[in-house]
């Protein structure tokens, strides 16, 4: 998937370090770990509330 917009994400230092540790534990990059968490959240939300329709 081609990235259209970079989004600078500012996180609390403690949360950032925890995410980096999760990424290491899951053999992912920091960016890939955040993307995975967000994908899982959206999938769970859609499971409970129906598909989110986007107009590209």
Jmol script that loads the backbone (N, CA, C; Angstrom):
load data "model"
ATOM      1  N   UNK A   1       0.842  -1.166   0.000  1.00  0.00           N
ATOM      2  CA  UNK A   1       0.000   0.000   0.000  1.00  0.00           C
ATOM      3  C   UNK A   1       0.894   1.239   0.000  1.00  0.00           C
ATOM      4  N   UNK A   2       0.615   2.141  -0.926  1.00  0.00           N
ATOM      5  CA  UNK A   2       1.412   3.360  -1.027  1.00  0.00           C
ATOM      6  C   UNK A   2       0.966   4.359   0.035  1.00  0.00           C
ATOM      7  N   UNK A   3       1.928   4.946   0.711  1.00  0.00           N
ATOM      8  CA  UNK A   3       1.641   5.936   1.749  1.00  0.00           C
ATOM      9  C   UNK A   3       1.387   7.275   1.083  1.00  0.00           C
ATOM     10  N   UNK A   4       0.232   7.885   1.375  1.00  0.00           N
ATOM     11  CA  UNK A   4      -0.096   9.176   0.788  1.00  0.00           C
ATOM     12  C   UNK A   4       0.371  10.329   1.659  1.00  0.00           C
ATOM     13  N   UNK A   5       0.156  10.211   2.958  1.00  0.00           N
ATOM     14  CA  UNK A   5       0.497  11.292   3.871  1.00  0.00           C
ATOM     15  C   UNK A   5       1.246  10.754   5.078  1.00  0.00           C
ATOM     16  N   UNK A   6       2.378  11.340   5.334  1.00  0.00           N
ATOM     17  CA  UNK A   6       3.088  11.000   6.567  1.00  0.00           C
ATOM     18  C   UNK A   6       2.413  11.762   7.700  1.00  0.00           C
ATOM     19  N   UNK A   7       2.291  11.118   8.844  1.00  0.00           N
ATOM     20  CA  UNK A   7       1.648  11.754   9.986  1.00  0.00           C
ATOM     21  C   UNK A   7       2.586  11.661  11.179  1.00  0.00           C
ATOM     22  N   UNK A   8       3.128  12.791  11.608  1.00  0.00           N
ATOM     23  CA  UNK A   8       4.022  12.742  12.770  1.00  0.00           C
ATOM     24  C   UNK A   8       3.215  12.426  14.031  1.00  0.00           C
ATOM     25  N   UNK A   9       3.555  11.344  14.663  1.00  0.00           N
ATOM     26  CA  UNK A   9       2.816  10.890  15.837  1.00  0.00           C
ATOM     27  C   UNK A   9       3.615  11.193  17.091  1.00  0.00           C
ATOM     28  N   UNK A  10       3.059  12.037  17.922  1.00  0.00           N
ATOM     29  CA  UNK A  10       3.722  12.395  19.175  1.00  0.00           C
ATOM     30  C   UNK A  10       3.135  11.555  20.294  1.00  0.00           C
ATOM     31  N   UNK A  11       3.998  10.818  20.963  1.00  0.00           N
ATOM     32  CA  UNK A  11       3.567   9.924  22.029  1.00  0.00           C
ATOM     33  C   UNK A  11       4.332  10.221  23.307  1.00  0.00           C
ATOM     34  N   UNK A  12       3.698   9.903  24.405  1.00  0.00           N
ATOM     35  CA  UNK A  12       4.348   9.944  25.705  1.00  0.00           C
ATOM     36  C   UNK A  12       5.580   9.033  25.644  1.00  0.00           C
ATOM     37  N   UNK A  13       6.669   9.442  26.266  1.00  0.00           N
ATOM     38  CA  UNK A  13       7.918   8.662  26.219  1.00  0.00           C
ATOM     39  C   UNK A  13       7.746   7.230  26.715  1.00  0.00           C
ATOM     40  N   UNK A  14       6.994   7.056  27.788  1.00  0.00           N
ATOM     41  CA  UNK A  14       6.789   5.714  28.337  1.00  0.00           C
ATOM     42  C   UNK A  14       6.020   4.836  27.359  1.00  0.00           C
ATOM     43  N   UNK A  15       4.961   5.378  26.771  1.00  0.00           N
ATOM     44  CA  UNK A  15       4.186   4.618  25.792  1.00  0.00           C
ATOM     45  C   UNK A  15       5.052   4.279  24.582  1.00  0.00           C
ATOM     46  N   UNK A  16       5.844   5.216  24.135  1.00  0.00           N
ATOM     47  CA  UNK A  16       6.722   4.974  22.996  1.00  0.00           C
ATOM     48  C   UNK A  16       7.699   3.835  23.285  1.00  0.00           C
ATOM     49  N   UNK A  17       8.293   3.823  24.454  1.00  0.00           N
ATOM     50  CA  UNK A  17       9.232   2.758  24.812  1.00  0.00           C
ATOM     51  C   UNK A  17       8.530   1.404  24.902  1.00  0.00           C
ATOM     52  N   UNK A  18       7.312   1.399  25.425  1.00  0.00           N
ATOM     53  CA  UNK A  18       6.555   0.147  25.504  1.00  0.00           C
ATOM     54  C   UNK A  18       6.216  -0.377  24.114  1.00  0.00           C
ATOM     55  N   UNK A  19       5.826   0.527  23.206  1.00  0.00           N
ATOM     56  CA  UNK A  19       5.539   0.112  21.836  1.00  0.00           C
ATOM     57  C   UNK A  19       6.787  -0.420  21.140  1.00  0.00           C
ATOM     58  N   UNK A  20       7.913   0.193  21.389  1.00  0.00           N
ATOM     59  CA  UNK A  20       9.163  -0.285  20.816  1.00  0.00           C
ATOM     60  C   UNK A  20       9.503  -1.674  21.335  1.00  0.00           C
ATOM     61  N   UNK A  21       9.232  -1.929  22.613  1.00  0.00           N
ATOM     62  CA  UNK A  21       9.482  -3.254  23.179  1.00  0.00           C
ATOM     63  C   UNK A  21       8.539  -4.283  22.569  1.00  0.00           C
ATOM     64  N   UNK A  22       7.258  -3.910  22.415  1.00  0.00           N
ATOM     65  CA  UNK A  22       6.304  -4.817  21.761  1.00  0.00           C
ATOM     66  C   UNK A  22       6.760  -5.134  20.336  1.00  0.00           C
ATOM     67  N   UNK A  23       7.219  -4.123  19.618  1.00  0.00           N
ATOM     68  CA  UNK A  23       7.698  -4.337  18.253  1.00  0.00           C
ATOM     69  C   UNK A  23       8.858  -5.324  18.246  1.00  0.00           C
ATOM     70  N   UNK A  24       9.780  -5.139  19.154  1.00  0.00           N
ATOM     71  CA  UNK A  24      10.933  -6.045  19.243  1.00  0.00           C
ATOM     72  C   UNK A  24      10.471  -7.462  19.572  1.00  0.00           C
ATOM     73  N   UNK A  25       9.562  -7.591  20.535  1.00  0.00           N
ATOM     74  CA  UNK A  25       9.050  -8.904  20.932  1.00  0.00           C
ATOM     75  C   UNK A  25       8.323  -9.602  19.785  1.00  0.00           C
ATOM     76  N   UNK A  26       7.687  -8.815  18.907  1.00  0.00           N
ATOM     77  CA  UNK A  26       6.915  -9.367  17.792  1.00  0.00           C
ATOM     78  C   UNK A  26       7.689  -9.357  16.477  1.00  0.00           C
ATOM     79  N   UNK A  27       8.978  -9.058  16.554  1.00  0.00           N
ATOM     80  CA  UNK A  27       9.849  -9.046  15.381  1.00  0.00           C
ATOM     81  C   UNK A  27       9.284  -8.148  14.274  1.00  0.00           C
ATOM     82  N   UNK A  28       8.872  -6.949  14.690  1.00  0.00           N
ATOM     83  CA  UNK A  28       8.350  -5.952  13.759  1.00  0.00           C
ATOM     84  C   UNK A  28       9.121  -4.657  13.952  1.00  0.00           C
ATOM     85  N   UNK A  29       8.992  -3.768  12.963  1.00  0.00           N
ATOM     86  CA  UNK A  29       9.513  -2.422  13.154  1.00  0.00           C
ATOM     87  C   UNK A  29       8.539  -1.666  14.051  1.00  0.00           C
ATOM     88  N   UNK A  30       9.004  -0.588  14.592  1.00  0.00           N
ATOM     89  CA  UNK A  30       8.164   0.277  15.429  1.00  0.00           C
ATOM     90  C   UNK A  30       6.939   0.734  14.634  1.00  0.00           C
ATOM     91  N   UNK A  31       7.159   1.188  13.396  1.00  0.00           N
ATOM     92  CA  UNK A  31       6.064   1.640  12.540  1.00  0.00           C
ATOM     93  C   UNK A  31       5.089   0.511  12.239  1.00  0.00           C
ATOM     94  N   UNK A  32       5.609  -0.664  11.942  1.00  0.00           N
ATOM     95  CA  UNK A  32       4.760  -1.817  11.642  1.00  0.00           C
ATOM     96  C   UNK A  32       3.944  -2.232  12.856  1.00  0.00           C
ATOM     97  N   UNK A  33       4.520  -2.114  14.047  1.00  0.00           N
ATOM     98  CA  UNK A  33       3.793  -2.460  15.265  1.00  0.00           C
ATOM     99  C   UNK A  33       2.619  -1.511  15.473  1.00  0.00           C
ATOM    100  N   UNK A  34       2.846  -0.222  15.285  1.00  0.00           N
ATOM    101  CA  UNK A  34       1.768   0.751  15.445  1.00  0.00           C
ATOM    102  C   UNK A  34       0.681   0.497  14.403  1.00  0.00           C
ATOM    103  N   UNK A  35       1.084   0.237  13.162  1.00  0.00           N
ATOM    104  CA  UNK A  35       0.107  -0.041  12.104  1.00  0.00           C
ATOM    105  C   UNK A  35      -0.700  -1.294  12.430  1.00  0.00           C
ATOM    106  N   UNK A  36      -0.053  -2.324  12.947  1.00  0.00           N
ATOM    107  CA  UNK A  36      -0.742  -3.557  13.316  1.00  0.00           C
ATOM    108  C   UNK A  36      -1.764  -3.309  14.420  1.00  0.00           C
ATOM    109  N   UNK A  37      -1.392  -2.541  15.417  1.00  0.00           N
ATOM    110  CA  UNK A  37      -2.312  -2.215  16.514  1.00  0.00           C
ATOM    111  C   UNK A  37      -3.529  -1.468  15.978  1.00  0.00           C
ATOM    112  N   UNK A  38      -3.287  -0.501  15.105  1.00  0.00           N
ATOM    113  CA  UNK A  38      -4.396   0.276  14.549  1.00  0.00           C
ATOM    114  C   UNK A  38      -5.302  -0.575  13.668  1.00  0.00           C
ATOM    115  N   UNK A  39      -4.720  -1.448  12.842  1.00  0.00           N
ATOM    116  CA  UNK A  39      -5.526  -2.343  11.998  1.00  0.00           C
ATOM    117  C   UNK A  39      -6.403  -3.252  12.853  1.00  0.00           C
ATOM    118  N   UNK A  40      -5.815  -3.793  13.930  1.00  0.00           N
ATOM    119  CA  UNK A  40      -6.593  -4.664  14.819  1.00  0.00           C
ATOM    120  C   UNK A  40      -7.722  -3.905  15.496  1.00  0.00           C
ATOM    121  N   UNK A  41      -7.466  -2.658  15.891  1.00  0.00           N
ATOM    122  CA  UNK A  41      -8.494  -1.847  16.527  1.00  0.00           C
ATOM    123  C   UNK A  41      -9.651  -1.573  15.557  1.00  0.00           C
ATOM    124  N   UNK A  42      -9.307  -1.198  14.325  1.00  0.00           N
ATOM    125  CA  UNK A  42     -10.350  -0.910  13.330  1.00  0.00           C
ATOM    126  C   UNK A  42     -11.144  -2.178  13.015  1.00  0.00           C
ATOM    127  N   UNK A  43     -10.488  -3.316  12.882  1.00  0.00           N
ATOM    128  CA  UNK A  43     -11.182  -4.574  12.606  1.00  0.00           C
ATOM    129  C   UNK A  43     -12.147  -4.919  13.738  1.00  0.00           C
ATOM    130  N   UNK A  44     -11.722  -4.748  14.976  1.00  0.00           N
ATOM    131  CA  UNK A  44     -12.586  -5.030  16.127  1.00  0.00           C
ATOM    132  C   UNK A  44     -13.766  -4.055  16.160  1.00  0.00           C
ATOM    133  N   UNK A  45     -13.504  -2.792  15.880  1.00  0.00           N
ATOM    134  CA  UNK A  45     -14.568  -1.787  15.851  1.00  0.00           C
ATOM    135  C   UNK A  45     -15.607  -2.146  14.789  1.00  0.00           C
ATOM    136  N   UNK A  46     -15.126  -2.507  13.582  1.00  0.00           N
ATOM    137  CA  UNK A  46     -16.045  -2.862  12.500  1.00  0.00           C
ATOM    138  C   UNK A  46     -16.820  -4.139  12.818  1.00  0.00           C
ATOM    139  N   UNK A  47     -16.203  -5.049  13.517  1.00  0.00           N
ATOM    140  CA  UNK A  47     -16.880  -6.281  13.916  1.00  0.00           C
ATOM    141  C   UNK A  47     -18.074  -5.964  14.817  1.00  0.00           C
ATOM    142  N   UNK A  48     -17.911  -4.998  15.689  1.00  0.00           N
ATOM    143  CA  UNK A  48     -18.964  -4.627  16.632  1.00  0.00           C
ATOM    144  C   UNK A  48     -19.963  -3.617  16.063  1.00  0.00           C
ATOM    145  N   UNK A  49     -19.518  -2.773  15.136  1.00  0.00           N
ATOM    146  CA  UNK A  49     -20.338  -1.648  14.701  1.00  0.00           C
ATOM    147  C   UNK A  49     -20.636  -1.601  13.209  1.00  0.00           C
ATOM    148  N   UNK A  50     -20.121  -2.531  12.451  1.00  0.00           N
ATOM    149  CA  UNK A  50     -20.312  -2.516  11.009  1.00  0.00           C
ATOM    150  C   UNK A  50     -19.150  -1.839  10.299  1.00  0.00           C
ATOM    151  N   UNK A  51     -19.083  -2.101   9.014  1.00  0.00           N
ATOM    152  CA  UNK A  51     -17.965  -1.598   8.214  1.00  0.00           C
ATOM    153  C   UNK A  51     -17.949  -0.077   8.162  1.00  0.00           C
ATOM    154  N   UNK A  52     -16.767   0.474   8.236  1.00  0.00           N
ATOM    155  CA  UNK A  52     -16.558   1.901   8.060  1.00  0.00           C
ATOM    156  C   UNK A  52     -16.379   2.130   6.564  1.00  0.00           C
ATOM    157  N   UNK A  53     -17.254   2.908   5.970  1.00  0.00           N
ATOM    158  CA  UNK A  53     -17.184   3.171   4.536  1.00  0.00           C
ATOM    159  C   UNK A  53     -16.380   4.439   4.315  1.00  0.00           C
ATOM    160  N   UNK A  54     -15.365   4.333   3.473  1.00  0.00           N
ATOM    161  CA  UNK A  54     -14.529   5.501   3.150  1.00  0.00           C
ATOM    162  C   UNK A  54     -14.647   5.790   1.663  1.00  0.00           C
ATOM    163  N   UNK A  55     -14.644   7.049   1.337  1.00  0.00           N
ATOM    164  CA  UNK A  55     -14.681   7.478  -0.067  1.00  0.00           C
ATOM    165  C   UNK A  55     -13.315   8.008  -0.428  1.00  0.00           C
ATOM    166  N   UNK A  56     -12.608   7.253  -1.242  1.00  0.00           N
ATOM    167  CA  UNK A  56     -11.264   7.662  -1.651  1.00  0.00           C
ATOM    168  C   UNK A  56     -11.291   8.459  -2.925  1.00  0.00           C
TER     169      UNK A  56
END
end "model"
wireframe off; spacefill off
backbone 0.3
color backbone group
